[in-house]
Amino acid sequence: MPSDGPQADNGEMLERASRKKDPPRRVAVIAFPGVRFLDVVGPLEVFTVANEQADHYIARVATVAGRDVLTTTGNKLGSDLSLDDLQPHDIDTLLVAGSPNWELLLDADLVSHVERLAPGARRIVSVCTGSFALAAAGLLDGRRAATHWRHAQALARRFPEVEVDPDALFVRDGKVFTSAGIAAGMDLALALVEDDLGADAARTVAKVLVVFLQRPGGQSQFSTWTTAPVAKEQPLRRILDGVALNPAGHHTLEALAERANFSVRHISRLFEDHVGMTPATYVERVRIEAARSMLERGDETLTEVARRSGLGSVETMRRIFVREFGVPPGSYRSRFQTTGLSIPNGDVWPKMLDRVPVSPGHDPKVRVTG
């Protein structure tokens, strides 16, 4: 109707006016020794750019005893205040940053502060493995949650009452927000800005930071398929190896059965018992992994990648990549192929690689939802 436009405009003006009168939202970012640097400064940068439009946020870094902390980059991160000085009613948003070593998030002092402060916060947020601290504080019980894909199985194993989504960039469940690793903390922070200030404000922040407002695809773009358990049956082991070595080969169920000198029913049962999937699913996963590897490391045409990986045609490969990774093969390659730059004399700082311990590897017996 003709009057809808002016009414809507007036409503938007009143909403913007009321937002301007709101006091700045107080964001407390919890950091600790060994924290991932970008988990802290990424969201802080999003809130800072949002403040260029108006004074919307007061974001501060809080640590145990107010001590500065050494981050994963080897740089020191200054603390604005001590967690002991924070009171629950002082916080709008409580954000727990993460670390490549999720065990740091189970520190008793850190978890106790999260338990104390969370009830008074309007919303509770974690970036990357910060979800482990939320889970240890009981804040994720019965909730769906995200974390870095490398640690999704560890979170599911350690806290079975949490419904872990290994592919989500971030998840909102009530007033609890959890995000995947590192740069996904900025994705989540943009979502928080949109929740607070509207889509236009979040879009402006994204443009200033030159990032996606809504990034296509999920974490499966960055992870690899969980390695199938080693089969104890030697004939089956040979079948699995044969598929992996020649993904473009003829690997129908009948062909695999004939190769192993088994019946179709018997080899199907062996796959279910020892691999945890059907032969067709295993073959497709091997082929997808082969295509991913070629796209990331080589310069073959999409037609050649589809042929050599066993996926057949470019169109078939496109459908599978969109289904599994949320993006077509060409987009996948543009995001993950090497830049072509190299360091002539090897790693500049080789000792940096083992300074921060990484959590234990995947357990293929642990299942996560999604």
C-alpha positions, 0 to 999 in steps of 0.5 A, a space after each residue: 500500500 502507498 502508506 507502507 513506505 513512509 511508515 517503514 521509513 519512519 520506523 527505521 528512523 526511530 530505530 536508528 535514533 534509539 540505537 544512537 541513544 543506547 550506551 556502548 555495549 561492553 565486550 570483555 574478551 578473555 585472553 590467556 598465555 598461548 591464546 591465538 592472536 587473531 582470535 582476539 584482535 579479529 573480533 576487536 577490529 570488527 567492533 572498532 570499525 563498527 565504532 567508526 559509525 558511532 560509539 557502539 562498543 567498549 571492547 576490552 581484553 581481560 586476563 587472569 590477574 590482569 597480566 599481559 600474555 604471550 600469544 601464538 605469534 610470539 608477540 605480547 598482548 596487553 591486558 586492559 583489566 583483570 578478570 577478578 575486577 569484572 562483575 557479571 552485570 558489567 558485561 554485555 558480551 563475554 567472548 572467550 578466545 581460543 588456542 591451537 592447544 585446547 587444553 589451555 581452555 580447561 585451566 581451572 581459573 579461566 573456567 571458573 571466571 567463565 562460570 561466574 561471569 556468564 550468567 550476567 552477560 547478555 550473550 556468551 561467545 567463543 572463537 575457535 577452541 574457546 568453546 572448550 572453556 564454555 563446555 567445561 563451564 557447562 554452558 554448552 550442555 544440550 546445545 549445538 556448537 561449533 569449533 575449529 574443524 581440527 578439534 571438533 572430534 576432541 570437543 565431541 569426545 571430551 563433552 559428549 553432551 554437546 552437539 558439535 557441528 563440524 562444518 558450521 562457521 558459527 552457531 547461535 543457540 539461544 544466547 550462546 554463540 560459538 564459531 569455527 577457527 581463527 578468521 571465523 571469529 571475524 565472521 561471527 563478530 560481523 554477525 553480532 554487529 548485524 544483530 545489534 545494529 542491523 544489516 547496513 551497519 554490518 555491511 559497512 564494516 565488512 566493506 571497510 575490512 574487505 571481507 565477506 559479510 557472509 562467507 560462502 561454504 563451511 569448514 569442510 572447505 578447509 578440512 580433509 576427510 577423516 582417515 578410514 581405519 586400517 582394515 585388519 582383513 588383508 584382502 580388504 586392505 589391498 582393495 582400499 589401497 588400490 582405490 587410493 592409488 588409482 581413484 579414476 579406476 573401475 571401482 564398481 561394487 562388482 569389480 571390487 568384489 571380484 578383485 578380492 574374490 569375495 561375494 558382493 554381499 560379503 565385501 559390502 559387509 566388510 566395508 560396513 564393519 571395518 571402514 564404516 561406510 559403503 564401498 561406493 561412499 569410500 570410492 567417492 571420498 577418495 575421488 573427492 580427496 584426489 580432486 581437492 589435492 589436484 586443485 590445491 597443488 596443480 594447474 590442470 584444467 578442471 576437465 583434467 582434474 575431473 578425469 584423473 580424480 575419477 569424478 568423470 565430468 566437470 559438471 559432476 565434479 561441480 555438483 559434488 563440490 557444491 554439495 560437500 564444500 559449498 563452493 564449485 571447484 573453480 572457487 575452491 581452487 582460487 581460495 586454496 591454491 598456493 600463491 606461487 611465492 616461496 622462501 629461497 632458503 627454507 623457513 625463516 623461523 623454523 623454531 616457530 613451528 613447535 613453540 605452541 603444542 597442537 591438540 591430539 589428532 583425530 580419533 576416527 571412532 568419535 563421531 560428530 553431528 553434521 
